[in-house]
């Protein structure tokens, strides 16, 4: 007779993950996540400290630098099981974005200075990429960095900078040269957010959550030792980061959990004989089934991409296709939730504070917030149009 371990080489690992999620993630934090409130630095920090204590602070990093050494399949299982348990995701800007860039391109001094504080959650990062005239066409950025002795002097503006209001550091692309191709004059700098000359202004958004900002840089002096890679190699660092951003093992499990929540909400409305307050129950159920089938398809696409990444054969077009599909799928799923809960609650939108996650009415309100927030999914991280161009270039040549 075969044992579960013989048929599933990850069986023991799955059980270890389930036990950890059940015992170590505080119930108050799980309730917060279940209610679909906007996760801030405080919630991320609590979970990161638990993971750091267990040695699981960086699932995607090598062991030599404090990571787990897990393969991509293990990373996916970690994301799937913690999502099912309503644990929060990990904060991506440090662990998933700039951390791997520093590991790959950074100096030993930069690794020693920045990586430990990303691991333990004591230092928080934001991304200074987009500008008012350089979003999808990021290479058109104009924020300048002029060399002055052992410092760069930065002047310019960044926009849509998520979590800048609570970040300690910003990794930012700047223009160090106007010679040659525009990509060749871009460099990557690590900027302390408490440096004189930095001003952060919130950008109001329709979801009533504070998560994006404008960042103004006025004669901001940054030590040259904070340059990642050589001067003019920022575009190479940026592409390295974006390729990994689009293949995130966390995206699909979070979508699957959201689809489960929407199914629970729809079933509760039916059981309470409240289906008549929303569009036809059967129409909503059909839409949900189609979305759940889409989640299963996305899971298979992700697992296939994981295998290709492990074998070193993953094409950029596949990462872009997955990002494109999941962005649109997330809007479909939350759109169903809005049609169940939205009409009765849209007029009650207020900033999310002090929500009791056990009250169905507040869960519905937070789903409306999430619906509005998810309007940005097909823009953030590279617009759907950009992803289609990447896919087309890979398939048809450019």
N, C-alpha and C positions, 0 to 999 in steps of 0.2 A: 504494500500500500504506500502511495506517495504521501508525503507530508506537505503542509502549506508552504514550508520553506523551500521544498524541492520544486514545487510548481511556481512559486513566486519568490525570486531571490531577494525581494525587498520586503518580505512579510514582517520580519523582525523590526526592520526600520520603520515600517508603517505603524506598528504597535507602539514603538518608542515615541514617535511623533504624536500619536493620539493621546498617550498618557501625559506627555509634557503639556500639550495644549489644554487638556482637561484640568491639570493640577496647577499649572504655573501662570496661566493668563487669568487675571482677576475678573470675577464675574461682573463687577461694575464696568470694566473696560469692554467686556463682551456685550453688555447691554447697550453701551454707547455705540459700538459698531453695528449691532443689529438694528438700531434705530436710524441708521443712515445719516447720522450727524457728520459734519465736516471734521475730519481728524486733524488736529493741530499738533504742534511740537510736544505738548504735554502728553498726549495719548501715545504718540510715537515713542517718546522717551521711556515711558513705563514698560512697554513691551520690549524695546531694545535692551534695556537693562536686564530683563529676564533672560533674553537670548544670549547676551554677553556673558552672564554668569554661567550659562550652560555650555559656552563654547560654540554657540551657533550664531554669533553676531553677523557673520558675513558668509552666507551660503555660497556666494559666487566667487570667493577669493581663495587663493592658494593657502595651504596650511602655514607656510613659512611666514606669512604676513597676518596671521590671526584668523584665517578663513577655515572653513570646514573641510575643504578638499573634496566636497561632494561632486559627483558627476551631475550632468544636467537632468537626468531622470530623477535622481534624489532631490534635486532642487525643485522639480515640478511636484513631487510628492509632498514636500514641505509646504509649498504654496497651496496645494489642493487640500491638505488635511487641516492646516491652520485656517483657511478660508471657511471650510465646513464648520469649524468650531467657533466661528465669529471672532477670531483673533484679528487684530489690525494688521494691515500690510506693513512692511518695513519702509522707512523713508528712503526714497530712491535716489535723491540727488547726491548723497554722500556715498552710499554703498553700491548703487548700480551705475552711477554716472562718473563722477570725478574720481572716486576711489580706484576703479580699474584703469583710468587714464593715468593717474599718478603711478600706479603699479607698473604700467607699460612704458611710460615716457619720462617719469619723474626721476630726480636725483635721489641718492640715498638719504641726503639730508631732508628732502621733501617727504620721503616715505616715513622717516622717523618722526618728523614734525606733525604730519597731518593724519596718517592712517590710524594711529591708536585712538585719536579723538573722534574719528568717524565710527570706529568699532564700538566704543563705549557710549556713544550718543552724546558726548559732552560738547561737541562742536557741530553746528548745523550749517548746511550749505544751501545756496540758491544758484540759479543758472542765469548768467548775463549774456544771452545770445541775441535775441531779437531786438530790433530798433524800430522807430517809427517808419523808416524807409527801407528796412531790411528784415523781412520776416521770412516768407518762403524763399526769397532770394537773399539768403543770409550773407553771401559773399559781398554784397553791396554795403556792408556795415561801414559806418564812418567814425565811430568812437576812436579817438586817436590816443596813442601812447608814445610820447616823445622821451627819448633817453636823456637823462640829466644826471651825470655822474653814476652813482650806484643805485639810482631810482629811475622808474618810468613815471612820467606825469600824464595822467589820464584826463581827458575832457570828452564829454559826450553824454548820450542818454540811452538807457536800456528800457525796454517796455515788456509788459506781460511777465514780469519777473515773479514767479510763484514763490510765496513764503519769504520774500525779502524782508518783510517786517519782523520776522523772528529768526533770521539767519545770522550767524557769526561771520561766515565767509561767503564770497561769491567767486565762482570760476567764470571768467568772462573773456570773450573774444574781442580783441582790439586791433586797430590798424597801426602797424609799426612802419609800414612803407607804402608808398603809392606807385612804386615802380613795377613794371611788368604786369602779369596777370593779377587780377584783383585778389584771387585766392592766395597768391604767393606773399602778399603783404600783411597777412593776418597772423597774430600770435595769441597764445593763451596765457592769461595771468590769473593768479590766485590773490584775491583782494579781501583784506579784512574789512568788514562792514562798519567798524567803528573808526575807520580812517577819516580824518578831517576832509571836508569837501564832498562827502556823500550825503545825498538827500533821498529819502524814500517817501513816495506819495502813493496812497492806496488808489486803485482804480475800482470804482463801484461797478458791480456786476448784477445781472438780473436775478441771480440766485440768493442775493443778500448775504453771501459769505465773503469774508475778506481773505482772498488768497492770491490775487495778482496786484502788481504794483508797477509804477514807474520808478526808475532809479536814475538820478542825475549825478554826474561826475564832474566836479569843477576843480581842476588842478589837484587831483587826488594823487598822492605820491605813494608808489608801490615799490618795494625793494626788488631789484633785478633778480635776486635769488628766488623770487616767486614766479619766474617765468618757467613754464612747463615745456620741455623740449627746447629746441633751438629757436631763435627769433625767426619768424616767418613760417614756422611749422604748425601754427595753430589750426589750419584747415585740416591737416592730417589727424590731429587730435580730435577735432570736431567730428570727422567722419567715423573715426574709431568709436567714439561715444554713441553716435546716432545709430550705428549698425547694431549695437548691443541694446539700446533703448527700445528698438522695435521688436526685438525677440525677448519679451519679458515673460518668464514662466508664471508670473502672478496674475496676468490679465484674464486668462480664460477661467481659472478657478473662481475668481471674484465675480465674473459674469454668471457662472453656474450658480453661485450662492444667491445672487440677485434674482435670477430666474426662479429659484425655489421660494424666495420671499414673496415674489409677485404671485406665484401659485397659491401660497398660503393665504395671501390677502384676498385673492379671488374666491377661494373656497370658503373663507370666513364670511364674505359678503353673501354667497349663495346660501350658506347654512343659516344666516341671520335673515333670510328672505329680503335682502337689500339689493339684489341684483337689478331690480327695476330702476334703481337710482343711477345706474350707469348704462352704457350701451349693452346690447344683448349679451347675456352671459355666454352663450354658445359661440358667438363671434369672437369674444375676448379669449375664450378657451382655445379656439382654433388658432388665433394669432399667437397665443402663448406656446402651444405645441410646436408650431413652426419655428418660433424663437428657440425653444429648447432643442429642437433638432439642429438648429444653427449652432448652438453651443457645443453639441456633440461633434459637429463637423469641424468647428474651430479647435476643439481638443485634439482631434486626429491630425489636423494640420500642424498644430503646435508640437505634438509628439514626433511627427515626421521631421519637422524642422530641428528639434532637439537631437534626433539621431544623426541628421546631416551635420549639425554643428559639432557633435562629438567626433564625427569622421572627417571633419575639415572640408566638407563639400557643400556647405550651405550657401546658396546664392542670395544676394541682397534683395532680389525681387521677391523671394519667399517671405522674408522678414517684412517687407513693405506690404505684401498681400495680406499677411496676417494682421498687421496693424490696421490696414484699411478695413478689413472685414470685421474685426472686433470693435472698431470705432462705430461702424454703422449698426452692428448688432446690439451694442450697448444702448444706442438710442432707440432701437426697436423695443427692447425689453422695458426700459424705463417709460417709454411711450404707452405701453400697456398699463403699467402702474398708474400713470397719470390719468388714463381714461377710467380707471377704477376709482381712484381717490381724488383726482385733481379738481373736477368741477365744483365739488362741495367745499373745497379748502383753498383754492387758488387765491381768493380774496383775503385770506387770513395770513398770508405770508409775513412773517416777522423774523428778525434775527434769531438764530437757533441758540437759545440759552435755557438751561435748566429743564430740558425736556425729560419727562419720565417715559422711558422706552416701553413700559408696560401698557401705556395707554394707546389704543389703536388709533385714536384721532391724531395723536402726535406723530406716530409712525407714518400715517398718511401725509401729514404735513411735510415731514422730512423727505418723503418720496417726491413730493412736488419740488422741494429745494433741489433734490438730486436730478430730477427731470431738467430743470433749468440749467444746472451745472453741466449736465451731459451734452448740452448744445455745443459745448466747446470740444467735444471728443474728436470731431472730424477736422479740427483745426490744430489743437495742441499736439506737439511732438511731430509736426510735419503734416500739412493739410492733406486731405484725400486727393486733391489734384496733384500734389507733389508725389504722393505714393504711386498714383497711376502712371506718372511720367517715369518713375524709377522702374516700374514693372515693364512698361513699354520699351524702354531703352534696353533692358536686359533680354527681352523676348525678341525684339525686332532689330536691335542694334541702333547706334546713334552716330 
